[in-house]
Amino acid sequence: MSEAVIQTNNLTKVFTGFLGRRKNTAVDNLNLAVERGEVVGVLGPNGSGKTTTMKMLLGLLYPTSGTAMVLGKDPTHIATKERIGFLPEESYLYRFLTAVETLEFYGKLFGMPRALRRERAEQLLDQVGLKEAKNRPVREYSKGMARRVGLAQALINDPEVIFLDEPTSGLDPIVSRQVKDLILELKRQGKTVFMSSHLLADIEDVCDRVGIMYQGQLRAMGSLKDMIRIPDKTQFLVHGIEQEKRLEVAQAIEAAGGLLEDITEPKRTLEDLFLSIIGKRREEN
C-alpha cells in the first residue's frame, strides 16, 4: 500500500473579525490523503479555501481544529520543512540579486555546500528556461521570468514534497508547457506534488487526482480519468464516414469502406465538471 505523505483529518480554519464578532470558515472539516509520487490538484473559485489549506499544510497557519500531517509529522516541524518546497501565488524576490545569486542564497539557508548549491542553481535555471538570463538582476525580469525563478527556488533543496500555488500564473503558453513538463518530470522522480490552479487545463495536463473545493469544503475528489468519464455511453471515432447511430455505424463501417479507429466512453471536460459542481452548490444555497 502506498504511503500517504500529506494527510488531513477534519482540518478546519475559522477566521474571526474585529472583537471576534464576525467569523468566516475558510476550510471546513477537510479530509484529504495524498500518496507518495502523486500529482494532486485542487480547483476552486476565489475564497474556496485552497490557499488557506496549503498554508496550513506548510505550517504557516494554525488550524482552528483538526490536524494536518506532512511526511508523517506536524508541518511546523523543522525536519519536515527541510524536505518540502513551496511556490506561493506571488513570488517575493530580492530584486538586486541575479537569478543565480537568488538560488544560492536560498540554498545556503538550507545549509547546502557552496559547490552543490551552485551546481543545483545552474541545473534548475536551465530547466526553467533562464540559462541565458541567469546573471541579470531580478529587477530586470518580466513577471513570467520572475515566476520561473520562484519555481526554481522552490526546488533548490531537492524536496520530496512540492506545494505549488498557481504555478503557471503569468506565464506564456510555451513557458507554461515547460513548467508542466517539469512537474511531470518531478513525478517521474518519485516526488509528490500538491498544487492549486485557476487554469483547468493545467490540472488536466499534469494531475493524477483532482479535488474541487467550494466554500471551504471538498465537494469532489477522484482520479481525473474517472471524474471526466461519462458512464453508460459509447462513442465511435470513425475515419472516412460520418457518425450515425452507433449500432448502424458499427455494422456499416466495414461495408462502407470506413475505418473504425476507436470505441471509448465519451468524456466531459474538466471545465464542464467544475462548473457543474459549483453551479449545483450555488443553486442549493
N, C-alpha and C positions, 0 to 999 in steps of 0.2 A: 504493500500500500504506500502511495506517495506521501511525502511529508508536507504538512501544512506549515508554510513559513510565515504566513500572515493570517491571523485569526482574530475575530471579534465575537464577543458574547454580550448580547443586549446592549451594545455600545450606544450611549445617549449623551448628547450635549445640549444643554439649555443655556441660552444667554439671557441675562436679566438686564432690564433697563435701569433708569435712574431710581435709586432707593428701592430697587427690586420690584417696582410696580408693574413693569411690563416684561413678559417672558416670551422668548422665541425659541422653539425647539428646532434646532438646526439639524440634528441627527437623532432619530427616534428608534431605539431598540434594534440596532443593526447587527445582524448575524451574517458573518462572511468568513469564508476559508479559501485561501489561495495556496495552491500546492507548488512545490519547488519546480522550476522550469516552465511555469505557465506565464503567458501574457494575458492579463485580465484588464479589461477596460470598463470604466464606469461612465455612463452617459446621464445627462440630466440638464434641465434648464437652469439658468442662474438662480441661486438661492435654494437649490435642491439638496445641498449638504455634501457635495463631492469634495470640495476643498477642505471643509471642516473635518470630514472623515480622514482625509490624507494627513492633515496636521496632527490629529490625534494619533495616527499610526506612526508619525515621526516624533512624537513626544513633544511637539510644540504647543499643544493644547492638552489640558487635563480633562478627561471625561467627567460629566456630571454623575453618571452611573454606568455600570457595565465595565467590561475590560477589553483591552486591545493587547495583542501579543505579536511580536515580530521576531522571527528566528528563535522562538521559544522563550523569549524574555520580554519584560516590560520595555516599551520603546524608549523610555528615558534612560535606560541602562547604557553606560558609556561603551561597553563591549558591543552592544547592538549597533550603536551609531557608527562605529568603525567599519561595519560590514554593509552599510546601506549607502545609496546615493540618492540625491534629490534635485530635481529640476523644478523650481517654482514657476508659477504662471508669469511672473515678471522677474527677469534676472537682474540683480543689482551688482554691477561690477565696478572695480576701481578703474576709472576712465583714463588715468595716466599710465597704467600698465599696458604692456603688449599682451597678446594672447598667450604667448609662451610664458611670460612672467606671471600672468594670472594663474595658469595651471600649476606652475612651480610653487607659487605662494600657497595654494590650497594643498598641494602635495606635501609641503613642509608642515602644514598643520596636522597632517596625518602621520607625521614622523617618518616619511619616506626618505631614503638616502638620496643625495643630490643626483647621482648618476641615474638612478631609477626614475626619479620624478621628471628629469629632462627627457629620458627615453619615452616615458609614458606620455608626456606632453606632446612630443613630436608625433607619436603614433596617433593620438586622439585627434589632433588638429588636421592630420591628413585624412582621417576617417570622416570628419565633418566638413571637409572641403575648404579648409582655411590654411592649407600649407603655404600658399603664395603670400598670404597676408599675415602670417604669424608674428612678424616683428613690427607690425603697425600698432600704434596706441589704440586702445578700445574706443576712445572718443571719436575716432575716425570711422568707426564701423557703422554700417546700417543696422536697423533693428534686427533684420534676419541674421546678419553676421554675428551680432552680439548674442542672439539666441543660440547660435551654434557653439559659441564659446561656453555659454551656460550649460549646454548639454555635455560638452567635453569635461567641464568642471565636475558635473555630477558623476562622471565615470573615472575620475582621476585615481581613486583608491581601489579600482577594480572590485566594485561592490558585488555582493551576492544578490541583493535585492535593490531594485531601482524604482523610485517613485517619480513619475513624470506628470506634471500638471500642464496640460495643453502643450505638448511637446513641439507641435508644428506651427504654433501661433506666430504669425508674421513672416512665414517662410514662403518663397515662391514654389510653384509646383515641382520644379526639378530638385531643389534642396529638400523639400518636404518628402519626396520619394527617397532621397538619400538617408534621411533620418529614419524613415520607416524600414528601410533595408538594414540600418544599423540595429534597430530594435529586434528585427528578425535574427540578426547575427548574434545578439545577446542571448536570445532564446536558444540558438544552436549551441552556445557555450554553456548552457545549463543555468543561466541567470533567470531570476524571477522578476517580472516587470508588472507594476501596478500603475495604470495610467488613467487619466481623465481627459476628456476632449469634448468640444462642441462640434467637431468635424466628424460626422458619422462615417465618412469614407475612411478616415484614419483608423477608426476602431475596426471597421470591416476588413481592412487590409492586413492587420497585424495580430489581432486578438484571438485567443483560443476560446475564451468565455467573455460574456458581456453582462453587465448589470445595469439596470435602468433605475435611477433614483428620482423621486419626486416628493417634495415636502418632507424631506428628511428620512424617508423610508425607501427600502429596496423593493421596488414593485415587480421586478422580474429579474431572473438570473439563470443563465444556462449557457450551453455551448452555442457558438454563433451558428453553426450548421443547423442545429435543431431549432433554434429560435426563429430563423428566417424561412424555414421549410413550411410549405403549405400542405398539410396532410390530405390524403384521400383524393389527390388529383395527380394526373399524369400529363406530361407534355411531350410532344414529338418534335425533335429537331430534324427537319427534312430538307434535303438538298435536291433542288430541281423540281419541286412540286409544291403547290400551295397547301396549307393545312386545312383539313375539313374535319369532319367528325373523326375522333381518334380511331375507332374500330374500322371505319371505312377506309381511312387513310392507311392504317397498318396493313389491311388486306390488299389495298390497291397499289402500294408503293412499288413492289417488285414488278407488277404488270405494267405500271405506268413508266417504268424506267428510272424512277427516283431512287435515292439512296437514304435509307433510314440511319442517321448518324448516331442518334442517342434517344433513349427513353428515360426520363428522370421525373422526379416530383418537382413541380414549379416552386419557385421561392419568391417571397416578398422581399423588398429591400429592407435594410436595417432602418432606413429613414421611415418607411411606412409603419414598421413595428413600433418604433419610438413614438411617433405621432399618435398612433392608435392608443397606446398605453397612457400617455399623458392626457390625451383628449378624453378618454374614459374617466380618468380620475377627476378632471375638471367638471365633467357633467355630473358626477356623483356629488361633488361639493356644491 
